[in-house]
């Protein structure tokens, strides 16, 4: 079953053939015309004195609110709805952010958008954010991702990326991201569109456009079945699954899910999304992942969605997104 791709009015992008990838989800803001037309600024100007930006949109009985923060290089460090916080936010690695693994074996290197308060060179996280533009319910950022070092408090690396050595001499991955609240008919969607720019080719690449640490109170995991529209209990564990996953409170009053479209029909061999939910002390990690073998230098574009609300709201949104056209 092919997912039904959400469409947005073409007010924030320019047409370009490469941006048609993933059924039009990765809009042409990812193309150079959407970014190169702006002259470099001395540094992003944050609207709040504490270096934060709030995005908000009404949904149901409350308002979905995201806070982007300078301390995590422009990633989202707070997500709230109905008086509940959906992110653990005890350390930078808990942010709703993008992550990457470049290479394999002992040459594998891990990078993150939020990084740590200071990277391996001692540079503050805030200086890695190059540009910031925003409206009431959307923001666009350009960030130099931070290579994870041996002292990073991030989640433990998977078995296929065993090293944690700093890679300060390696060219950074540049992340271009647009995050927006709401889709037509889906007010509880958080849309994350990303472009990862690699300076060098890589034997393997794992990209996570959307990763987050969810508080331990969200202790019930579910697997969504696109074929039936139903959900089934899921035991959190390592590795990605092909079906969307949901984390919810036991009573189902609050839930967070991740989803992404598969490749379009014209690219049947394109990378397919995987979804992971992994338990750890004090939090559960939720992510949307893509794997690319023999990745070329240049741009790699992907989109993922977080769905917020009660468990019933999240399930309804997933059914809408995966319904046949």
ChimeraX attribute file (.defattr): number of C-alpha atoms within 10 A of each C-alpha:
attribute: neighborCount
match mode: 1-to-1
recipient: residues
	/A:1	9
	/A:2	15
	/A:3	20
	/A:4	15
	/A:5	20
	/A:6	15
	/A:7	12
	/A:8	13
	/A:9	7
	/A:10	10
	/A:11	6
	/A:12	10
	/A:13	17
	/A:14	16
	/A:15	14
	/A:16	15
	/A:17	10
	/A:18	14
	/A:19	19
	/A:20	14
	/A:21	19
	/A:22	24
	/A:23	20
	/A:24	18
	/A:25	22
	/A:26	23
	/A:27	28
	/A:28	22
	/A:29	22
	/A:30	25
	/A:31	21
	/A:32	11
	/A:33	14
	/A:34	14
	/A:35	17
	/A:36	9
	/A:37	8
	/A:38	9
	/A:39	7
	/A:40	11
	/A:41	10
	/A:42	8
	/A:43	13
	/A:44	19
	/A:45	15
	/A:46	17
	/A:47	11
	/A:48	10
	/A:49	8
	/A:50	10
	/A:51	15
	/A:52	18
	/A:53	22
	/A:54	20
	/A:55	20
	/A:56	20
	/A:57	18
	/A:58	14
	/A:59	18
	/A:60	13
	/A:61	9
	/A:62	13
	/A:63	17
	/A:64	25
	/A:65	19
	/A:66	25
	/A:67	18
	/A:68	22
	/A:69	22
	/A:70	24
	/A:71	22
	/A:72	29
	/A:73	29
	/A:74	32
	/A:75	26
	/A:76	28
	/A:77	27
	/A:78	19
	/A:79	23
	/A:80	18
	/A:81	24
	/A:82	16
	/A:83	9
	/A:84	9
	/A:85	15
	/A:86	26
	/A:87	24
	/A:88	24
	/A:89	20
	/A:90	13
	/A:91	17
	/A:92	26
	/A:93	24
	/A:94	26
	/A:95	28
	/A:96	31
	/A:97	26
	/A:98	25
	/A:99	27
	/A:100	24
	/A:101	23
	/A:102	22
	/A:103	21
	/A:104	17
	/A:105	12
	/A:106	12
	/A:107	15
	/A:108	20
	/A:109	24
	/A:110	24
	/A:111	22
	/A:112	28
	/A:113	31
	/A:114	32
	/A:115	32
	/A:116	26
	/A:117	16
	/A:118	16
	/A:119	20
	/A:120	19
	/A:121	10
	/A:122	9
	/A:123	13
	/A:124	17
	/A:125	24
	/A:126	21
	/A:127	15
	/A:128	23
	/A:129	23
	/A:130	20
	/A:131	19
	/A:132	19
	/A:133	13
	/A:134	17
	/A:135	12
	/A:136	12
	/A:137	17
	/A:138	20
	/A:139	20
	/A:140	20
	/A:141	21
	/A:142	23
	/A:143	26
	/A:144	24
	/A:145	25
	/A:146	29
	/A:147	28
	/A:148	24
	/A:149	21
	/A:150	12
	/A:151	12
	/A:152	20
	/A:153	14
	/A:154	16
	/A:155	12
	/A:156	11
	/A:157	13
	/A:158	11
	/A:159	9
	/A:160	12
	/A:161	18
	/A:162	16
	/A:163	19
	/A:164	19
	/A:165	17
	/A:166	20
	/A:167	19
	/A:168	14
	/A:169	6
	/A:170	11
	/A:171	12
	/A:172	18
	/A:173	24
	/A:174	22
	/A:175	26
	/A:176	23
	/A:177	27
	/A:178	22
	/A:179	23
	/A:180	23
	/A:181	25
	/A:182	20
	/A:183	14
	/A:184	10
	/A:185	10
	/A:186	19
	/A:187	19
	/A:188	26
	/A:189	25
	/A:190	22
	/A:191	22
	/A:192	25
	/A:193	23
	/A:194	29
	/A:195	23
	/A:196	24
	/A:197	18
	/A:198	19
	/A:199	15
	/A:200	14
	/A:201	14
	/A:202	19
	/A:203	14
	/A:204	17
	/A:205	22
	/A:206	18
	/A:207	25
	/A:208	24
	/A:209	28
	/A:210	26
	/A:211	26
	/A:212	26
	/A:213	28
	/A:214	28
	/A:215	22
	/A:216	20
	/A:217	16
	/A:218	21
	/A:219	16
	/A:220	19
	/A:221	24
	/A:222	21
	/A:223	21
	/A:224	23
	/A:225	18
	/A:226	20
	/A:227	11
	/A:228	9
	/A:229	14
	/A:230	14
	/A:231	16
	/A:232	11
	/A:233	12
	/A:234	15
	/A:235	12
	/A:236	20
	/A:237	13
	/A:238	12
	/A:239	12
	/A:240	18
	/A:241	15
	/A:242	16
	/A:243	16
	/A:244	24
	/A:245	29
	/A:246	29
	/A:247	30
	/A:248	25
	/A:249	18
	/A:250	14
	/A:251	11
	/A:252	15
	/A:253	13
	/A:254	23
	/A:255	28
	/A:256	25
	/A:257	29
	/A:258	27
	/A:259	29
	/A:260	29
	/A:261	21
	/A:262	22
	/A:263	19
	/A:264	17
	/A:265	11
	/A:266	10
	/A:267	12
	/A:268	10
	/A:269	9
	/A:270	16
	/A:271	16
	/A:272	16
	/A:273	24
	/A:274	22
	/A:275	24
	/A:276	22
	/A:277	30
	/A:278	18
	/A:279	18
	/A:280	13
	/A:281	7
	/A:282	12
	/A:283	21
	/A:284	25
	/A:285	22
	/A:286	24
	/A:287	27
	/A:288	29
	/A:289	28
	/A:290	21
	/A:291	18
	/A:292	17
	/A:293	12
	/A:294	12
	/A:295	19
	/A:296	17
	/A:297	12
	/A:298	14
	/A:299	19
	/A:300	17
	/A:301	23
	/A:302	29
	/A:303	28
	/A:304	24
	/A:305	22
	/A:306	24
	/A:307	26
	/A:308	26
	/A:309	29
	/A:310	21
	/A:311	23
	/A:312	13
	/A:313	20
	/A:314	26
	/A:315	23
	/A:316	15
	/A:317	22
	/A:318	25
	/A:319	20
	/A:320	19
	/A:321	20
	/A:322	20
	/A:323	17
	/A:324	13
	/A:325	10
